Amino acid sequence: MKIFLIEDDMSIFRLIEERLQQWSLQITGPKDFQKVMNDFTEVNPQLVIIDIQLPAYDGFHWCREIRTVSNVPILFLSSRDHPMDMVMAMQLGADDFIQKPFHMDVLVAKIQALLRRTYDYQQQVQQVVSWQEAVIDYERGLLMYHDRQLDFTKNELFILKLLVERVDRIVTREELMRKLWDDERFVNDNTLTVNINRLRQKLEDIGLTNVIVTKKGLGYMAVSK
């Protein structure tokens, strides 16, 4: 998937490029801010990210130009906080708007959602979810939170996935053990406790505290906030 990023602040461009490349997304920017449409046509991207304040012409201008030739999803980034900026962006055909400074995990989640809705981008995206301002990539066994990254064992990841899929609902120990057993991850009651405790400790070490709670006599629950 190709993303066309119209952003003249190169520090922000590089930051976004570095993070999105982790999700196998190709990032390209305009070579000449007076001839953005030439590069847009050449790249033929699946998603466009536009800043409002740009050299030569502003982001609204380029959104209008793109909409005359394409229905590609458009996401605005802007440090301007006037409500009319968001209204204008949406009226011109933008699909979403994020105000700077933004959290990179939020940007990733919004991009993934736009790609999923627009292109049924299921094979790559269905394994990526947002939870507690973190992004979990089940396929790679990673969790990213505030620019920190966690790796999990297979059992830890499997348990986390089961809990997050049922966020704010209790999953009993019996159900966890049954699903682990059915997946040929043979565990006993003590092994489950060890894995839960280790999973919690990893999450707490990067600042995700009390996000998996014990419901005494019932089981465990991943909370949404």
N, C-alpha and C positions, 0 to 999 in steps of 0.2 A: 504494500500500500504506500502511495506517495502523498506526502503532505507539502503544500506550498505555503511557506511561512513568510509573510510580508512584514518584516520587522527590521528597522534600521539600527537598533541598539544591538551591536554584535555580541555583547556579553550575555544579553537575554537570548539572542538567537542561538549561541553556542550551548547555553544551559538547556534550552528546550531540545535542541538537536541531540545532545548527549543522552538525555533521559529517554527520548522517544526511540532512539536507535536501540535501546535495551529491549524494546517491544517489536523489533524488526520492522520499524517504520522508516521510510526513506524521506529525509528532509531536504528541501531545496528552497532557495530564496531568489528574489529577482536580482539580475546583474545590474540593471539600470532602473532606478525608481521613477524615471520618466517614461519608461517603456515596459511597465509591469505586465501588460496583457501579452506582449510578445513571449515573455518567459512562461506565463500561465499556459498559453496555447501549446508551447513546446513541451512543457512538463506533463500537461494533462493530468493533474492530480486528482486524488479521490477525496481530499479535504483541503480547505484553505483556512489559514489563521491570519488575521489582519489586525495590526495596530491602527489606531485612529490617527495619531500624529506621525506623519511621514514626510520625507522630503518631496518637493514638487506638488503632489496631490495628496489629499488625506485619504484615510481608509474608506470613508463613505463613498468617495469617488470610485475607488477600485471595486468596492462591493457592487455598486451600480453597474459598472462596466462588465464585471463577471456575470452578473445576473442577466445581462442581455444575451449571453451566449451559453450559459451553463446553469444547471440546477445543483451543482456540487455543494455539499454542506459547507457553510462558512461560520467560523467561530471568531468573534472579536475579542481582542485583548486591549485594555486601555487603562491608563492611570487617571483618566478623567472620570470624575464621579458624579457628574450631573445626570439626573434621571433621563433627560432628553437625549443624551448620547445613546443610551440603551434603546429608547423608543425609536430613535432614528435608525439605528442598526437593524432592529427587527422589521421596521417598515420597509427597509431596502432589501430585505430578504435574508438577513442573517439567521442562523439557527440557534446560536447561543452567544453569551456575552460574559466575559470574566474580567473583573477589575483587578488591576495591578495595585500592590503586590499580590501575587496569587500563590497558592500552595501547589507545588508541582504534582502531587498525587491527585489533587482535584482536577487539574488540567488533563492528566492522563485518563482519569475516569470519564471525563466529559468527551474526550476524543474517542475513546473506545465505545462509548454509548452511541455517539453520532455514526461511527462506522458500522456498528452492529445494526442500528435502525435503518441505515441507508442501503447497506450492501449485504445484509444478512451475513455479516462477517463472523460466522459462528465458529468455524474451525479454529481460528486463532484466538477469538475473543471470549468464547464461552468459558475458558479456563482462567479468566482474569476477572476478579471481583474487587469491589471497594468495600471496606469495613473499618469502622472506627478511624477514618481518615488515613487508613493504610490501604495499600493495594496488594492483593494476593495473586500470585501467578502459580496456579496449581500445577501446570505442566512443567515448570522449571523448579517447583518446590521452594519458591521464594516469597518473602513478604517484605515490602518496602514501606518505611514510615519515617517521615521527616528526614529524608536522605540517609537513613540507616537501613541496612539490609539484614534479614534473617534467613538462615537455611534450616531446614527441618529434616528429621529422619522420616522415613516413609510412614511409620505409625503416627508420629506427631502430626504430619500433614494430613493424613487420613482423618484423624480425630478432629483437627481444626476444620476441615472441610465439612464434616458431618454437623458440627456445631454451628458454623456460620451459615450453612444452608437453612438452618432452623432458627435463625437469630431471634432472640427474645422469647424462645420457647424451650422448655425443658427437654433434654434428651437423657433418657435413663441410662444407668450403667449397663443394664441388661441389653438395651438396644445397641449401645456402642460395642459391647463385647460380641453380640450376635453379628453385627455388620463387619467387624474386624475378622471374625471367624469365617464368615461367608466369603470374604475377600482373601481367604487363606493366610491371614495375618493372625496366627494362632496365639492368643493371649489368655492369661488367667486374670483373676481379679486384682492381684498384686501388680502385675505388669501394667494393667490399665491405669492404676493409681500412679505408678512411676512415670508413665508417659504424660498423664495430665499435669502432674507437678512440674515435669521438665518443660512442657509446653508453656505453662504459666510463667515459669522463671525466665524463659527466653523472651517472652512478650514484655515482662516487667523490666527486663534489662534495657530495653530500648524505649521505655516510657509508657507502654500499654499496660497499665495497672488496673486490676479488677475488671478486666474485660471478659473473663471466663469465671463465672461464679458457681459455687456449689449450692445446690438446693438439698439440704440435709434430708436423707431418706428417700430422695427422688432421683437426683442425677445432677447434670451440669447444664449451664446455659451460657451461650455467647450473647452479650448484650450489645445493643446498637449504640447506646450512649451512656 
